Amino acid sequence: MNLYEAIFTRKTVKKFRADEIPAEELEKIHDHFRELPELVGNIRTEVRILKDDGKVFRNIPLQGVRAPYYLIFYSEEKQRHQMNIGYMMEHMVLYLCTLGYGTRFLDSDMLRKEKRQLGSEKKAVGVVGFGVSRDSYLRKHGDARRLALEELCVFKEIPRQWVRQLLEAARLAPSVGNAQPWRFVVYDNRIHIFTKKHQVERFARYTKEEQNFGGMLAHILIAAEEFWIDVDLIRLENISQKSFPNNQYVISAVIRN
Ligand SMILES: Cc1cc2nc3c(=O)[nH]c(=O)nc-3n(C[C@H](O)[C@H](O)[C@H](O)COP(=O)(O)O)c2cc1C
């Protein structure tokens, strides 16, 4: 299984076995993070892998939210750093899926105080629990609870070959509470990406919203790589200055000729 295939089969895992993961495997996972592409340049990030010892999260009832291991994602706080880390986190959950592990996103606000900061400049902005899944960590493509493409897209032109595949990969992206806040306006060779307005009001404040978009953009770029398509992610000024009643413009995915 590769990353692209994992997009279609990965599901959130909530029940894990307590199996140990060998140290060299954990090191490989850690090294993988260092080799990841970034979405936004010049933002320092780091990941730490912690084994569950009951002291990772604050002491509130955590029944069901534990996992044998945690990836704690740290980042400098800069413009779009949440989108960048969302992109890297999604790469990591898909990579762990290709290695045969189950994964689940957890709330970084629940981390204990001493785990929330790394050095003077990096803050914990995301947590992924992982380990050997008790049941299956995969599902059938059609079993994902997601909105249909027709509900997410406005087709302004008939999209060229592969654009539908990029949209299908985007559609399957996970999001906080499965909110799927993205909407797509589709032309022959480009997809303009919007977020629903009621989410937008919280866009700056409710930081996970940006992480969702980072993960969804990871799906688009992983699909593009699978089909050997060059895609540029750009913010088009003529769209960003327009005002839309229900949606706010985020970015465009433009396929290079
Ligand atoms: C950035 C991000 C943060 C998330 N945070 C949490 C969380 O704090 N707690 C939780 O139970 N699920 C969290 N989720 C998981 C989503 O609820 C889940 O992915 C969604 O319901 C879809 O389910 P699926 O992954 O099985 O397709 C998060 C997902 C994303 C993408």
The ligand as a Gaussian input file, in Angstrom:
#p B3LYP/6-31G(d) Opt

LIG

0 1
 C       -6.897000      18.053000      12.417000
 C       -7.787000      17.023000      13.059000
 C       -7.999000      17.036000      14.431000
 C       -8.810000      16.088000      15.033000
 N       -8.975000      16.119000      16.383000
 C       -9.707000      15.144000      17.003000
 C       -9.828000      15.121000      18.428000
 O       -9.301000      15.976000      19.140000
 N      -10.548000      14.114000      18.992000
 C      -11.149000      13.140000      18.235000
 O      -11.783000      12.231000      18.786000
 N      -11.054000      13.154000      16.860000
 C      -10.348000      14.124000      16.244000
 N      -10.229000      14.123000      14.858000
 C      -10.768000      12.979000      14.088000
 C      -12.031000      13.248000      13.276000
 O      -13.137000      13.380000      14.121000
 C      -12.204000      12.076000      12.293000
 O      -11.097000      12.062000      11.432000
 C      -13.478000      12.214000      11.483000
 O      -14.583000      12.028000      12.316000
 C      -13.535000      11.231000      10.315000
 O      -13.388000       9.901000      10.733000
 P      -12.385000       8.939000       9.947000
 O      -10.992000       9.459000      10.256000
 O      -12.600000       7.554000      10.509000
 O      -12.708000       9.018000       8.513000
 C       -9.440000      15.088000      14.239000
 C       -9.227000      15.090000      12.851000
 C       -8.431000      16.042000      12.268000
 C       -8.211000      16.013000      10.775000

